[in-house]
């Protein structure tokens, strides 16, 4: 168990620790952005697929691709910088999620630190699962939204606005899928009990729906449902796992509490 002296940290030390973690996370994002800069063309080709086949248009030497266009002298440069940075945020997610855990970890006891490793181990696959789901629903969301275009009108879409929309959906879905990891980690370190998680389930469901309505870029019911329903299921799964952990923890505590606490009185000697 960590000592009281080790557990306490002055405010300035907290700020220095926070600065160190932010700097490391920023360096990782910038470093990963180099990946996005180098593979810029394959990335935009893949992301543009729901609207047009950019690879085929480039191969055929076409001057346009569907309804996408780039505007302004600095438009192409700004687009490449934006794609590189957003790619850096997504690719470096395991590292900056670790920095988040490392900032919290010094205030935990040794056993709590060991349990909270689950956060780092599970955060990355859940983030990838959410980001993948966000990418997979893109064609459906775009088809639904483009369907509202009135007849006889062209819907020209600025390429950087379109990529903003795409990256926001992927990043939003990835971060949203971290909810169960936070809940289970807080339960393992003793901060939240399963009953505390599940008792206000109506409020949780309302907040999840409100979150998806407020932060989903499309705002259409289909995309909101595709994010809200998995989040609600993951919330109840996290609550159920937390209840099982609490049951095992309480049983272990009962065994310790009901163990032998006194020495039996000596039996009398028969004369």
Long-range contacts (C-beta under 8 A, 24 or more apart in sequence): 1-109, 1-110, 1-111, 2-108, 2-109, 2-110, 7-107, 7-109, 9-106, 9-107, 17-103, 17-106, 18-103, 21-99, 21-100, 21-102, 21-103, 22-99, 24-95, 24-99, 25-92, 25-95, 25-96, 25-99, 28-92, 28-95, 28-96, 28-99, 29-85, 29-88, 29-89, 29-92, 29-96, 30-88, 31-88, 31-92, 32-87, 32-88, 32-89, 32-91, 32-92, 33-84, 33-85, 33-87, 33-88, 34-84, 34-88, 35-87, 35-88, 35-91, 36-83, 36-84, 36-85, 36-86, 36-87, 36-88, 36-91, 37-80, 37-84, 39-87, 40-80, 40-83, 40-84, 43-83, 43-87, 44-79, 44-83, 44-159, 44-163, 47-163, 47-166, 47-167, 48-159, 48-162, 49-139, 50-138, 50-139, 50-142, 50-143, 51-142, 51-157, 51-162, 67-154, 67-155, 67-156, 67-157, 68-157, 68-158, 68-159, 68-162, 69-156, 69-157, 69-158, 69-159, 70-158, 70-159, 70-160, 71-158, 75-159, 75-160, 78-160, 79-159, 79-160, 79-163, 82-160, 82-163, 82-164, 82-167, 83-163, 83-167, 86-163, 86-167, 86-171, 89-171, 90-131, 90-167, 90-170, 90-171, 90-174, 93-124, 93-127, 93-174, 94-120, 94-123, 94-124, 94-127, 97-123, 97-124, 97-127, 97-178, 108-189, 112-188, 112-189, 112-190, 115-185, 115-188, 115-189, 116-185, 116-188, 116-189, 118-181, 118-184, 118-185, 118-188, 119-181, 119-182, 119-185, 122-181, 122-184, 123-178, 123-181, 126-177, 126-178, 126-180, 126-181, 127-174, 127-175, 127-177, 127-178, 128-174, 129-177, 130-173, 130-174, 130-175, 130-176, 130-177, 130-178, 131-170, 131-171, 131-173, 131-174, 133-173, 133-177, 133-226, 133-230, 134-169, 134-170, 134-171, 134-172, 134-173, 134-174, 134-227, 135-169, 135-170, 137-169, 137-223, 137-226, 138-166, 138-169, 140-222, 140-223, 140-226, 141-169, 141-218, 141-220, 141-222, 141-223, 144-218, 144-220, 144-222, 144-223, 145-218, 145-220, 165-217, 165-218, 168-217, 169-216, 169-217, 169-218, 169-223, 172-215, 172-216, 172-217, 172-227, 173-227, 176-211, 176-212, 176-227, 176-231, 177-230, 177-231, 177-234, 179-231, 179-234, 179-235, 179-238, 180-234, 180-235, 180-237, 180-238, 183-235, 183-238, 183-239, 183-242, 184-238, 184-241, 184-242, 184-245, 187-238, 187-241, 187-242, 187-245, 187-246, 188-245, 192-242, 193-242, 193-246, 194-239, 194-240, 194-241, 194-242, 194-243, 194-244, 194-245, 194-246, 195-243, 195-246, 197-235, 197-238, 197-239, 197-242, 198-236, 198-239, 198-240, 198-242, 198-243, 201-235, 201-236, 201-239, 204-235, 205-232, 205-235, 208-232, 208-235
